[in-house]
């Protein structure tokens, strides 16, 4: 098997074992307009908290069932209603803090962007200014911003950040890159093309792999990676 074919097989195994984009798993199609980006903004806010991905997924489902599909919807609910929904999803330890953050975000998005998340992507088309705008949002920081924009590559012009450092580390671990490439994102994109998968799915799977390695002390690496051989979902995004 050629090196290119081996890399493609490794990429497919990685996405199959760990999963790809969180948005896709949640039934969100980011190529399908602003309404889907709105939902992803809500989900990213939950994923960016210090809580497991599974709890974030359950909580997102609870909010969706309650009709909270846009962050501004949270601003129309009483805090007690939001706390109850967050508790149902498993956010008991952070329910009041998170409900307050959701409501603060609703206010800021309404005041600055007319209640439309899509307006952020249309206004800030350069990565630097887009990241700066998102960094000013209540409770948003590098982890949430990176997750949100990683899955918006190709959707928002400004969502063209470098490869996530954790993904780069995992790619080198599996031999998908050498670390000597001038543009590791381009290298991963080429691997994804050969594997016939979405580069965003591969990058997300690599991030999940890097996070999963925190649960083990030794790893032989490569195609014998003990973390890759079993599905071990990441604790955070």
N, C-alpha and C positions, 0 to 999 in steps of 0.2 A: 504494500500500500504506500502511495506517495505521501510526502509530508503534508501536502495540501489536502489530500483525501482524509488523512488521519486527523488533521485539525477540524475538518468539517464534521467528522464523526464525533469528535470530542465535544464540539459545540452543540450538536444535536442532543448528545447524552446529557450535557449540562442543563439545557433548557427543559428537556424531558424530566429530569430528576428534581430540579429545583423550581421550575416554573419561570415564566418570563415576566412581562409587564404586570404590575399590580392592577393597573387600570383595566386591562383585558380580563383579568380574573374577576373583577368586580362588574363586568358587563358594560364597561365604559368604552365607547369608540371615539377616541379623540379626534379622528378625522371627520367626524360627523357633526361639526358645528359647535358654537359657543355653549349650547346647553350641556354638552358632554364635558367641556372644559370646566364648566361651573361645578359639575358633580365631582370631577377630579380634584378641584380645589378643596372641596369639603373633605374628600378622602385623604388628600395629602396633609391637611391640617391634623387629621387624626393619626396618620402614620408617623408624623413628625414628633409625636409625643413619646415620652419614655414608657412605652407599653408594647406588648407583643403585636406582631402583624395580625395574628388571628383575632385578637380582641379588637383591633382597629377595624378589621373587616366586618366583624359582627356588629360593631357600633355603627359603622357606615350603613349597614343593612337596616338597622333600627331607625336611623334618621331618615333614610329613604322611604321606608314604609310610612313614616309619620309625615311625609310630604316635604321634608327638608332636603331639597335637591340643589339649592343655591345657598351660598353663605348668607345672603341677605334674608333668607327664610328664617334663619336662626334669630334674627333681630326682631321677628314678630312673635316669638314665643316667650313665655314667662320662664324665668330661670328654673323654677321648680319643674316645669315640663321638660326642659333640656336635661336637667339632672336625672330625672326618671328614665329618659331615653338612654343616657350615658350609662347609668347603672345597669340597665337591661343588657347593654352590650358588653359590660364587664369593666367599666371605667370607675368603679366604686372609689378607688383611692384618689382619683383625680377629677371627680365629677364636678365639684364646684369651680375649681380652677379652670377646667376645660370649658364649662358652660359660659363662664365669664369671658374667656378668650374668644369663643365663637360669637358672642354678642358684640364684643369689641371689634372683631373683624367685620361684622355686618355693618357697624357704624362707619368704620373707616372706608370700606368699599363703597358705601352709599355716598359718603361725603366727597371722596376723591375721584371716584370713577363712575358715578351715577348708578351704582349698584351692579355694574357689569364687569365681570372678571375679564371678558374678552377685550375690554377697552385697554387693559394693561398691556396685553400682547400687541395690540395695534399701535399703541402710543410709544412703547419702548421696544425698538427694533434692533438695538445693539445689545449684545450680552451684558456688557458692563452696566449700562443704565437699567436694564431689566432686572438684573440681580440686585442692584441698589434699591430699586422700587419695592421689590418683594421683601428685602431685608428690613424695610421700614414698617412692615405690617406687624401687628401685635402677635407675639409668640412665634413668629417665623424667623428661622435662622438657617445656617448652611445646610443642615441635614434635610430640612423640609424643602428648601429651595432646590437643592440638588435633585431630590426625588421628583419634585413637581416638574422641573424643566427637562430632566432626563427623558421622560416619557412624552414630552412635547416637541422633541426633535422632529423637524420636518413639518410641524404644525404652526408654531410661532417662529418668525424670523430670528428673534433674539435668543431662542432656545438652542444655541449652538455652542454649548460649553465643551471643554476638553473632557476626555474620558475620565470617569470617576476614578480617583486614585485607588480605591479598593478593588474596582474592576480590573485596573491595570495590574495590580499585584496578583490577583487571581489568574489573570491571563498569562502572566509570566510563569506562575506556578504550574500551569497546565501545559506550558509550551506553545500557547497560541501566539505569543509574541516573545521577543527576546529582551525587550526593555531598551534596545538600541535604536528602535524606530524613531524617526523624527516626529511622526504623528501616530500614536498608538490607537487613537479612535479610528483613523482610516484603516489601520491594519485589522482591527476587530471587525470593521464594516466589511472588509474584503473576505474575512473568514465567514461572516454571516451570509454573505452572498453565495459563497461556495456551498454553505450548508443549507441554502434556501430558507433561511429564517430571517426575521426582522432583527436588525442590529440592536434595536432597543431591548428586545427580548434577551439577546445574548448579553448585553451589558448588565441588565438587571439580574440575570442568572449568575453572572460573575460576582456581582456585589453580594448576592445571597450566599454564594460559596465562601467568599471572604469572611462574612459574618459567621457562618457556620463553623469555620475553623477555630473560632474562639472557644468552642466546646470540646476541643481535643488537644492533646499535648504533643502528639507525634503524627507525622504524615509522610508516607514514602513518596508522595507526589506523583505527577504525571497521570497516566491512565490507571494507576493503582491507588489514586487518592482515596483514602478511607472515608472522607466526607462525601466525595462525589458518588461513591458506590451506593450510598443510601440516601434517601430523601431526608433532609434535616433542615426544615424551613428556618429562615433567619428570624431572630427575635425582633429585629427592627428593620426598617427600610433603608 
